[in-house]
């Protein structure tokens, strides 16, 4: 049952109680399939108003079954049992009510929605009434004397009159929660049941257009240079807290925690100012006043590629150079003379001199592999992403294992501890180089537009681990604890273990940790063995 529907029926039953319509209140409460302890208490009050003691007792039994620490429920059930001449059971409920008072002289239930204050002396009064019905007049007198010494208020002359009645051997009538005092839902929640228009209707305050009464959406505005990115409301509040001072456990369920320790909030603050936390694998209570937010290291977003919609370029594209007839072709220029640099203001490219050797690129390497070239022209720039970025000039016919040795020499690591990966065209997943030990694969197979981009990673963190598959990060994830894996948007993550449906254990940038599975997506479903 939706919570809003429960609130509606609960509120309608309370309105019926205020109108003294006890049958209507019970009819509304019976429509709630899964009632709470407070709605069961309200049903018991309605049955008491109708004189149905058996039904009231049954509802109070359900109330205590839902909340075993509700002292007012034990107090009310004891009074009902006294009216039904079940004195011994009533005495037991009085003892439980005293236990759940937890040493307090009074408990105000207004915060729970019940406009009633239960005093300790009232429980002692009903205990004396139970002893009177059992014929134990001395015990009844002792309880009344204890009630006179209680520091609670609101006694008036009830105790003195009761003492005189016990001296005359007259049975005392039990005290009950007044008729009509029921648990009520919060006013703020009831107000939210009704739909409200918080935005209202648009109204033109000032406009450059005469007699402008336009109240719809504004027209498109001129875009400013840059990228338009969605704005976030704020970073998710961390549940990690730090204990400012050492705390020694003072009661059951509390923890002993040294100062400066990191704890994780497991619940919400209760009425006593305590909160459930987890520390060193143990769960217990700590005072909220001793906790302060812990500073969690956040990931830096330097050199981050904008994820918004890029604006169109403001500069006009360069025009194509005019082609001249063959009769008007300028004379050839000797190789020793300098060739002026092309201008990118009016042309995208210029033809090379006829006498100069052709430029050797990765796209033409397969067609002109046999032509003699200089070392610089027969090479390709290899960009390597490591803990830092580096660039190498590598010949196109270099095998993969030679390339790996060159990179290992640059980064100061052993070639056997490094793994090289690359991205296929149109994909964001990093794949290992195929056949690193085979001589038939060269750098030329990876070259695109005269360059090669590789990702280098150490093998140490993944020793004796199996990579199930890989995923691509959709968003940045900042680690909130030492066991979390921190990564940035677009990073490739090696999945090592599926912890459960929501959490995965992965490897990224030399670190191993857990992260939410919703922060990444799986593009390549093939299984990769380490």
WOHUHU-V226599 format. One record per residue. N is the residue number from 0. BURIAL is I if it has 24 or more other C-alpha atoms within 12 Angstrom, else O. Layout:
BEGIN
n=[N/N]
burial=[BURIAL/BURIAL]
END
This chain:
BEGIN
n=[0/1/2/3/4/5/6/7/8/9/10/11/12/13/14/15/16/17/18/19/20/21/22/23/24/25/26/27/28/29/30/31/32/33/34/35/36/37/38/39/40/41/42/43/44/45/46/47/48/49/50/51/52/53/54/55/56/57/58/59/60/61/62/63/64/65/66/67/68/69/70/71/72/73/74/75/76/77/78/79/80/81/82/83/84/85/86/87/88/89/90/91/92/93/94/95/96/97/98/99/100/101/102/103/104/105/106/107/108/109/110/111/112/113/114/115/116/117/118/119/120/121/122/123/124/125/126/127/128/129/130/131/132/133/134/135/136/137/138/139/140/141/142/143/144/145/146/147/148/149/150/151/152/153/154/155/156/157/158/159/160/161/162/163/164/165/166/167/168/169/170/171/172/173/174/175/176/177/178/179/180/181/182/183/184/185/186/187/188/189/190/191/192/193/194/195/196/197/198/199/200/201/202/203/204/205/206/207/208/209/210/211/212/213/214/215/216/217/218/219/220/221/222/223/224/225/226/227/228/229/230/231/232/233/234/235/236/237/238/239/240/241/242/243/244/245/246/247/248/249/250/251/252/253/254/255/256/257/258/259/260/261/262/263/264/265/266/267/268/269/270/271/272/273/274/275/276/277/278/279/280/281/282/283/284/285/286/287/288/289/290/291/292/293/294/295/296/297/298/299/300/301/302/303/304/305/306/307/308/309/310/311/312/313/314/315/316/317/318/319/320/321/322/323/324/325/326/327/328/329/330/331/332/333/334/335/336/337/338/339/340/341/342/343/344/345/346/347/348/349/350/351/352/353/354/355/356/357/358/359/360/361/362/363/364/365/366/367/368/369/370/371/372/373/374/375/376/377/378/379/380/381/382/383/384/385/386/387/388/389/390/391/392/393/394/395/396/397/398/399/400/401/402/403/404/405/406/407/408/409/410/411/412/413/414/415/416/417/418/419/420/421/422/423/424/425/426/427/428/429/430/431/432/433/434/435/436/437/438/439/440/441/442/443/444/445/446/447/448/449/450/451/452/453/454/455/456/457/458/459/460/461/462/463/464/465/466/467/468/469/470/471/472/473/474/475/476/477/478/479/480/481/482/483/484/485/486/487/488/489/490/491/492/493/494/495/496/497/498/499/500/501/502/503/504/505/506/507/508/509/510/511/512/513/514/515/516/517/518/519/520/521/522/523/524/525/526/527/528/529]
burial=[O/O/O/O/O/I/I/I/I/I/I/I/I/I/I/I/I/O/O/O/O/I/O/I/I/I/O/I/I/O/O/I/O/O/I/I/I/I/I/I/I/I/I/I/I/I/I/I/I/O/O/O/I/O/I/I/I/I/I/I/I/I/I/I/O/O/O/O/O/I/I/I/I/I/I/I/I/I/I/I/I/I/I/O/O/O/I/I/I/I/I/I/I/I/I/I/I/I/O/I/I/O/O/O/I/I/I/O/I/O/O/O/O/I/O/O/I/I/I/I/I/I/I/I/I/I/I/I/I/I/I/I/I/I/O/O/I/O/I/I/I/I/I/I/O/O/I/I/O/I/O/O/O/O/I/O/O/O/I/O/O/I/I/O/O/I/O/O/O/O/I/I/I/I/I/I/I/O/I/I/I/I/I/I/I/O/O/O/O/O/O/O/O/O/O/O/O/O/O/O/O/O/O/O/O/O/O/O/O/O/O/O/O/O/O/O/O/O/O/O/O/O/O/O/O/O/O/O/O/O/O/O/O/O/O/O/O/O/I/I/I/I/I/O/O/O/O/O/O/O/O/O/O/O/I/I/I/O/O/O/I/I/I/I/I/O/O/O/O/O/O/O/O/I/I/I/I/I/I/O/O/O/O/I/I/I/I/I/O/I/I/O/O/O/O/O/O/O/O/O/O/O/O/O/O/O/O/O/O/O/O/O/O/O/O/O/O/O/O/O/O/O/O/O/O/O/O/O/O/O/O/O/O/O/O/O/O/O/O/O/O/O/O/O/O/O/O/O/O/O/O/O/O/O/O/O/O/O/O/I/I/I/O/O/I/O/O/O/O/O/O/O/O/O/O/O/I/I/I/I/I/I/I/I/I/I/O/O/O/O/O/I/I/I/I/I/I/I/I/I/I/O/I/I/I/I/I/I/O/O/I/O/O/O/I/O/O/I/I/I/I/I/O/O/O/O/O/I/I/I/I/I/I/O/O/I/O/O/O/O/O/I/I/I/I/I/I/I/O/I/I/I/I/I/I/I/I/I/I/O/I/I/O/O/O/O/I/I/I/I/I/I/I/O/I/I/I/I/I/I/I/O/O/I/I/I/I/I/I/I/I/I/I/I/I/I/I/O/O/O/O/O/O/I/I/I/I/I/I/I/I/I/I/I/I/I/I/O/I/I/I/I/O/O/O/O/O/O/O/O]
END
